[in-house]
Amino acid sequence: MLYRFLCCVVILTPFQGAEILRHGLAIAPEGWLAILYMGVFPTFIGYLVQQQAIKHLGVSRSALFVNLVPVLVMVLAVAVLGEAFRPLNLLSAAMIILSVLGFNLMSGPAPLRT
């Protein structure tokens, strides 16, 4: 993970430098709050939870839960952005949840790892 982040920094730094030269470094307080939020919750806590899930469930079993991302995004879009919730959303969410549950049930109980 460290190498992935380092590669991103190396690749994106020239673009960020060009952007700063063109427009300056003027970030509103809301922007700093967004950066702080993204750094703490999705990045740090998200990866920590992911690594713990892999440790306890194994890679293949925990990878199934990535499929729940669209469902969570849909819930947040409705709750935070006020997006409309349509029958197709419900059908899609149900199909994803049932698929994740089905694959977990078919693979049997998770081995207890410490």
N, C-alpha and C positions, 0 to 999 in steps of 0.2 A: 504494500500500500504506500509505503514511503517513496519508493521509486516512481510509482504512478503520480503522486503529488509533485515530486521533483521534476518529472518530465513535463507536467502541465505548467509549472512555473517557468521552466526554460523555454517552452514553446510559446507561451502567452506573454512573456515579459516584453519582447519587442513591440507587440501590438499595443500593449498597455502604455509603453513609453511613447509611441506615436500618438496615441489618444491624449495623453497628458500634454504633450507638446502642442497639439492642435487646439485643445479646449481648456487646458489648465486642470488643476486638481481641485475642483469645487464640488464637494460632496455634502449634500444637505444632511441635517441630523437624522432624518428618516432613513437616509441611505446608510449611515453608520449603524443604525439599529438593525437594518436588514442584513448588513454584513455580519454583525455580531450574532444575530439569530441564526444565519446560515452556517456560521462557524461552529456554534455550540450544538444546536439541535440536530439538523440532518447530518452534519459532518462528523462531529465527535461522538455524540450519543448514538446516532444511527449506526455508525461503524462498530461501536462498542457492543450494541445489542446484536448486531449481525455476527460478530465474532463469538459471542457467548452462545448464540443459537447454533452456530456451526460446531462449537465445542460440545454442546449437549445433544444435538440431534443428528449431526453429521452433515456433510456438504449437500448431498443429493436431496435429503429431506428438507433441509432449511431453504434450499434454492426454490422449492415450490412456492414459498410464501412471497416471493418477488411478484408473482402473478396477482397478488392482492393490491399492488400499487394503483392500478386504474380505479379500483373500487374506493380506495382511500382518497384519491384525487377527486373523484366524483362527489364524495361526501363533503370534502372541504370546499369544492366549488359551489355546492348548494348552500352550505352553512355560512361560508365567509363571503363569497361573491354574489350570492343571491341568484345563482343560475337556476333555470327551470329544471325540475325533476320530471322526467317523462317515463312512460311505460317501457320504452326501449332501455332506459338506464336501469330500471329494476330488473328487466330480463337479463341484461348483460351482467349485472352484479350477481344475480342469482346463479348464472352459468359459471362464472369465475369461482364463486365461493363453493358451489357444489363440486366443481372439478378439483379444487384444492383439497376439500374434505374427502372426496372419493379416492384420490391418489394416496392421501395419508392413511385412510382406512385399509386400502388394498395392500399397503406395504407393511401392515402389522404394527404392533406397538414399538415405540421408539426405544432403542437400547439405552439403558441408564449409564451415562458416562460421567466421570468426575474429573 
